[in-house]
Amino acid sequence: MTRRARASGFTMVELVVVMIVIGVLAAIGIPRLMGDKNMEAAVFGDQVVSGLRRAQKIAAGHRRVVCASVGAKAVTLRLNACGNAGLALDGLADDEYATSDSVLNATPATLFFQPDGRITQDAAGTTVVSNGVVAITGNVNGQPTTFRIIRMDGTTGYVE
């Protein structure tokens, strides 16, 4: 009896699995290579919301005014006042809520979180923020794009 020579090549199952893997990699990789900024904008937007919510929690927990300075690329939290006049918060780096993406920007704003939960425009707490908005924007393919709108209610301190 003679042995039959084994045919070389790939089976149909192997070819289908390779095609599925290539399709999944293309679905994930191509938008990143083409400059899709939705994921980066979502992450930066979440960092801004997290920074603002943390400012509210620190203000209520420590019974101190916390200044949240929203810049184009970062949120900086300080006790009592913004800039160098405010006290830096222990355990919180200034770049904790920041993006290094060159396309994304946040609408600059200065917000004061009061110990009673309100969000105001001044450290004294006299002017409550009404319909506060921070927008995460960018310039994609020459077109200005708004990726996310972060809304704040000044009377309750709610940040969404």
Long-range contacts (C-beta under 8 A, 24 or more apart in sequence): 35-140, 35-141, 37-101, 37-103, 37-104, 37-138, 37-140, 37-145, 37-147, 38-147, 40-99, 40-101, 40-103, 40-104, 41-104, 41-136, 41-138, 41-147, 41-148, 42-147, 42-148, 43-99, 44-99, 44-101, 44-104, 44-106, 44-136, 45-136, 45-147, 45-148, 45-150, 47-75, 47-97, 47-98, 47-99, 48-75, 48-97, 48-106, 48-134, 48-136, 48-150, 49-150, 49-159, 49-160, 50-97, 51-75, 51-77, 51-96, 51-97, 52-111, 52-113, 52-134, 52-150, 52-152, 52-159, 53-159, 54-92, 55-111, 55-113, 56-113, 56-117, 56-119, 56-157, 56-159, 58-89, 58-113, 59-113, 59-114, 59-115, 59-117, 60-115, 60-116, 60-117, 62-115, 63-115, 64-115, 65-112, 65-113, 65-114, 65-115, 65-123, 65-125, 66-112, 66-113, 67-110, 67-111, 67-112, 67-113, 67-123, 68-110, 68-111, 68-112, 68-113, 69-109, 69-110, 69-111, 70-106, 70-107, 70-108, 70-109, 70-110, 70-111, 70-134, 71-106, 71-108, 72-105, 72-106, 72-108, 73-98, 73-99, 73-100, 73-104, 73-105, 73-106, 74-98, 74-99, 75-106, 80-123, 81-123, 82-110, 101-138, 103-138, 103-139, 103-140, 104-136, 104-137, 104-138, 104-147, 105-136, 105-137, 105-138, 106-134, 106-135, 106-136, 106-137, 107-133, 107-134, 107-135, 107-137, 109-134, 111-152, 113-157, 114-157, 117-156, 117-157, 118-154, 118-155, 118-156, 118-157, 119-152, 119-153, 119-154, 119-157, 120-154, 128-154, 128-155, 129-154, 130-154
